[in-house]
Amino acid sequence: MSLGLPGLPDWPWPWPDGDDPTPPPEPTTHYVLYPDGHISQITATGADPVLAEGAKLLTQEQYEETRAQMLEAHEARLTELQAGEEAARLQQYKDLRAVGLPEATARSLSGYTGQAVAGDAQGAAQTAG
């Protein structure tokens, strides 16, 4: 059978998956630790994947444990950064109030949303007086 298209061979030609009745091997997930400390999953069919220099394969359990530790460290770092930012906003708020700015202005400029601090009433009284 011919489709009559130039450049295409006459029927039968091999289909993209070939004429081999043997099914392809099942994909396998591999877990990798890279020298810089990050991890990843690689899905490969057939042989083990070729890894970058210094990378090593992990078991799924090692991967999950490393991932959990990384997530825990990330959450701790975020908490630390947020606390530092809040402390900076509070200090800016206190500094702005100390020079006599109204509370609303000091809050707006500093981004501080917490409770008014002790001595703030004195700052407000100084502003009013």
N, C-alpha and C positions, 0 to 999 in steps of 0.2 A: 504494500500500500504506500502510496506517495502522497504527501500533502501538497506537493507542487511548489514548495518554497525553496528558493535557492539557498544553498549552504546547509540544508538539513538532509541527513541521510534518509534513505528509504526505511520504512518500518521493517522489522522491529529494531528499535534502538534502545539502549539501556535507560531505564528510568533513573531519576536522581538517587533513589535508595538502592539502586542496583538490582540485579536479578538473583542475588545470593539469598537463599531461603533461611540462612542462619541469622537469627536476630542479633542486633548489635548488643554489646555488653551494657549492663545497667550502669548508669552514672553513679559515681561514688563521691561522697563529700569528704574532703580532707581539711584538717584544721592546722593552721600554720602560725608560728611565732617568728616574727622578723627580728633582725638584729637591733633595730631601733625601739623594740618593745611593743609595737602594735601587732594585732592578731587579725586573722581573716579566715574565711571559709572559701575553699576552692572546690568546685564540682568538676570532676574529670571522668571521662569514659576511657576505660582501658587501664593503662599503666599509671603509676604514681606521677603526679605533676612534677615538672622541672621547677625547682625552687631557686630563688635568688641566693647569692652567696651569703652564708651565715644563717639563713632561715632554716627552721627545723619543723618537722611534722609533730603535732601534738595529738593525743587521744581526745575524744570528744569530752571526756571528764576533765582533762587538763585545760582544754579550751574553755569550758563552762566555768571552771574555778577561776581561771585567769580573767575571764570577762567579768565575773562577779566582783573580783577584787578591783578591777579597773573602774567599774561603775561606782563602787563604794568610795574609792579615792576621788573620783570626779565629783560625787555628791558632797563629800567633805570639803573639797576645794571651793565649790560653789557656795556652800554655807559660810566658809571663811571669807570669801570675797564679798558676799552680801553683808556680813557683819561689819567688815571694814568700810564698805560704802555707807552703811547706816551711821557708823561712828563719825565718818567724815561729814555727812550731812548735818548731824547733830552739832558738831563743832562749828561748822559754818553758820548754822542757825544761832548758836550762842554768841558767836563773834558779831553777827549782824545785829542781834538784840543789844549787845553790849555797847555798840556805837549809836544806839537810839533808834534804830529802824522799827517801825510798827511790826507787830507779830505777823500779820498777814503778808507783809512785804518780805520779812525775813524767811517765812516759810516758803513763799513763792521762789525767792532767789536761791535758797539752799536746797529745796526739794524735801525738806524735813517734814514728815507727816505724823511724828510721834506726839506724845503728850508734852505740854508746856513744862519747862524745866524749873526747878527751884531757883528763885532769884529772878525769874522772868517777871513776876509781879512787880519787883523792884524796878526792873528795866522799864516796864510799862508806866510805873509811877513817875520815873525820871522823865520819860518822854512827855507825859501829860503836864508835869510841873515845870 
